[in-house]
Amino acid sequence: MTDLLIIGGGIMGLWAGVMAERDGLRTLLVEREVIGAGASGGVLGALMPHMPDRWNAKKQFQFDALISLETEIAALEAATGLSAGYRRCGRLMPLAKPHLRTIALRHEQDALVNWRAGDRQFHWHVRDLPPVEDWLDSTFAESGVVFDTLAARVAPRPFLAMLSASLRRSELVRIEEGRALVRIDPVAGRADFADGSTEAFGDCVIANGVDAFAFLDGLVSAPGSSGTGVKGQAALLKADIDPSLPVVFTDGLYIVPHENGMVAVGSTSENTFDAPFSTDGQLDALLARAEDLVPGIRNAPIIERWAGLRPKAIGRDPMAGRHPDHQRIHTLTGGFKISFGIAHRLASTVITEICGKTDNSLPASFRCRAHFDLLGSEKTKAPQ
Ligand SMILES: Cc1cc2nc3c(=O)[nH]c(=O)nc-3n(C[C@H](O)[C@H](O)[C@H](O)COP(=O)(O)OP(=O)(O)OC[C@H]3O[C@@H](n4cnc5c(N)ncnc54)[C@H](O)[C@@H]3O)c2cc1C
């Protein structure tokens, strides 16, 4: 009997393990393949804030998470001696048209109000020219650029390695790779695995990414699904650039400088696809756009082409917290495009709830219940 069973060794499951360990829970984390086998094992690692306008609870949650992540990573790096490849590098966004500059100037003011944490102020600067030379091709920035000072990046695989190293040092947490959940009995608190073994658990956190939705769908009788996977493709280049350069973002395209001259380029957003884990001409098109925008990466050798499935819950927001019908079951998935910046805070609210404590910071639409309410309303709409 384990206090807590965590299904999935991606960014969500690992942070759940870290938070459970802090709360003294005896925890078993099981991963079907190896740590980082899913969407979290990619190459991009952009930590992109929401826009600073029309502020709401969701934006505040993400903002607070992006700030606290810095401290969390520093502590884990100190404890493990490993690097997560984190840097608050900022983000450049070219403004191609005058009306975009007008909007950006409004956001500059919004950031002064909303992007403040204690005595730290983060900015949405509007500039005529990029603050760094020879990075973004200024012909794409006819109306100037935005330079945001809140955005950051992390190296996904080293980050996961750091989290799992921290868990492996703990006497409370066991990680078992190559062990796949096949069935769960939410009432008895029993999990069955592909190798024929079983585990009894007090609570279970379902953090197996896009595969979580099928398990959750099996626990309720509603047509439709609690979530889906959106394919993304990205590439890693060796460009020999300064690692402190800012992320460049425009129209769905990210160019993310990493340490050791590496640059990640991503990503596509595909709702329909035949081959979820392979790359194709859509990635080539993305790379061509990236080379136009940032000439410094032109002809840089491609180290890796990568594709994965982002978990997107029915409500389009992350899905976290206790299942509405099953007290022992907790969800931690659906982070879609922003998981790396918020997973630690989501995990913290889930573990706090499991421990019977109160944390009201989770926005209502992130709650597992909110997603299943939506699924229920789909059920009512479905033809009989
Ligand atoms: C191309 C691309 C670029 C992206 N870029 C960014 C970015 O820049 N910034 C950002 O924040 N996010 C980004 N994302 C999104 C982010 O990667 C995902 O939201 C996040 O990794 C999801 O983490 P997870 O832990 O929920 O799922 P996963 O990482 O998929 O982890 C789930 C794990 O569960 C395991 N598993 C599955 N089924 C079982 C089972 N039955 N039993 C046991 N284990 C099981 C899987 O093997 C997997 O390791 C990107 C995604 C893609 C595809």
The ligand as a Tripos MOL2 file, in Angstrom:
@<TRIPOS>MOLECULE
LIG
   53    58     1     0     0
SMALL
NO_CHARGES

@<TRIPOS>ATOM
      1 C1          6.4210   20.4870  -30.1920 C.3       1 LIG1
      2 C2          6.0270   20.8800  -28.7920 C.ar      1 LIG1
      3 C3          6.5680   22.0160  -28.2320 C.ar      1 LIG1
      4 C4          6.2030   22.4020  -26.9450 C.ar      1 LIG1
      5 N1          6.7760   23.5150  -26.4090 N.ar      1 LIG1
      6 C5          6.4740   23.8750  -25.1470 C.ar      1 LIG1
      7 C6          7.1090   24.9950  -24.5650 C.ar      1 LIG1
      8 O1          7.9350   25.6410  -25.1930 O.2       1 LIG1
      9 N2          6.7880   25.3280  -23.2900 N.ar      1 LIG1
     10 C7          5.8460   24.6130  -22.5730 C.ar      1 LIG1
     11 O2          5.5800   24.9650  -21.4170 O.2       1 LIG1
     12 N3          5.2290   23.5500  -23.1070 N.ar      1 LIG1
     13 C8          5.5220   23.1700  -24.3760 C.ar      1 LIG1
     14 N4          4.9080   22.0970  -24.9280 N.ar      1 LIG1
     15 C9          3.8620   21.4180  -24.1760 C.3       1 LIG1
     16 C10         4.4450   20.5210  -23.1120 C.3       1 LIG1
     17 O3          5.4860   19.7670  -23.6570 O.3       1 LIG1
     18 C11         3.3510   19.5980  -22.5690 C.3       1 LIG1
     19 O4          2.2250   20.3490  -22.1800 O.3       1 LIG1
     20 C12         3.8800   18.8520  -21.3320 C.3       1 LIG1
     21 O5          5.0920   18.2440  -21.6130 O.3       1 LIG1
     22 C13         2.8780   17.8260  -20.8480 C.3       1 LIG1
     23 O6          3.4390   17.2200  -19.7240 O.3       1 LIG1
     24 P1          2.7430   15.9940  -19.0060 P.3       1 LIG1
     25 O7          3.5780   15.6170  -17.8660 O.co2     1 LIG1
     26 O8          1.3120   16.3650  -18.7830 O.co2     1 LIG1
     27 O9          2.7040   14.8470  -20.1230 O.3       1 LIG1
     28 P2          3.8930   13.9730  -20.7430 P.3       1 LIG1
     29 O10         5.1640   14.6820  -20.7850 O.co2     1 LIG1
     30 O11         3.3730   13.4260  -22.0250 O.co2     1 LIG1
     31 O12         4.0770   12.8150  -19.6900 O.3       1 LIG1
     32 C14         3.1830   11.7530  -19.5440 C.3       1 LIG1
     33 C15         3.9940   10.4970  -19.2720 C.3       1 LIG1
     34 O13         3.0800    9.4560  -18.9200 O.3       1 LIG1
     35 C16         3.5710    8.2660  -19.4650 C.3       1 LIG1
     36 N5          2.4320    7.3420  -19.5900 N.ar      1 LIG1
     37 C17         1.4550    7.3640  -20.5240 C.ar      1 LIG1
     38 N6          0.5820    6.3750  -20.3000 N.ar      1 LIG1
     39 C18         1.0160    5.7090  -19.2030 C.ar      1 LIG1
     40 C19         0.5440    4.5770  -18.5020 C.ar      1 LIG1
     41 N7         -0.5580    3.9190  -18.8890 N.pl3     1 LIG1
     42 N8          1.2340    4.1480  -17.4090 N.ar      1 LIG1
     43 C20         2.3490    4.8070  -16.9950 C.ar      1 LIG1
     44 N9          2.8400    5.8780  -17.6470 N.ar      1 LIG1
     45 C21         2.1910    6.3240  -18.7360 C.ar      1 LIG1
     46 C22         4.1770    8.6720  -20.7990 C.3       1 LIG1
     47 O14         5.1240    7.7170  -21.2410 O.3       1 LIG1
     48 C23         4.7790   10.0140  -20.4590 C.3       1 LIG1
     49 O15         6.1470    9.9140  -20.1130 O.3       1 LIG1
     50 C24         5.2590   21.6580  -26.2100 C.ar      1 LIG1
     51 C25         4.7340   20.4840  -26.7550 C.ar      1 LIG1
     52 C26         5.1090   20.0880  -28.0320 C.ar      1 LIG1
     53 C27         4.5400   18.8230  -28.6020 C.3       1 LIG1
@<TRIPOS>BOND
     1     1     2 1
     2     2     3 ar
     3     2    52 ar
     4     3     4 ar
     5     4     5 ar
     6     4    50 ar
     7     5     6 ar
     8     6     7 ar
     9     6    13 1
    10     7     8 2
    11     7     9 ar
    12     9    10 ar
    13    10    11 2
    14    10    12 ar
    15    12    13 ar
    16    13    14 ar
    17    14    15 1
    18    14    50 ar
    19    15    16 1
    20    16    17 1
    21    16    18 1
    22    18    19 1
    23    18    20 1
    24    20    21 1
    25    20    22 1
    26    22    23 1
    27    23    24 1
    28    24    25 2
    29    24    26 1
    30    24    27 1
    31    27    28 1
    32    28    29 2
    33    28    30 1
    34    28    31 1
    35    31    32 1
    36    32    33 1
    37    33    34 1
    38    33    48 1
    39    34    35 1
    40    35    36 1
    41    35    46 1
    42    36    37 ar
    43    36    45 ar
    44    37    38 ar
    45    38    39 ar
    46    39    40 ar
    47    39    45 ar
    48    40    41 1
    49    40    42 ar
    50    42    43 ar
    51    43    44 ar
    52    44    45 ar
    53    46    47 1
    54    46    48 1
    55    48    49 1
    56    50    51 ar
    57    51    52 ar
    58    52    53 1
@<TRIPOS>SUBSTRUCTURE
     1 LIG1         1 GROUP 0 **** ****
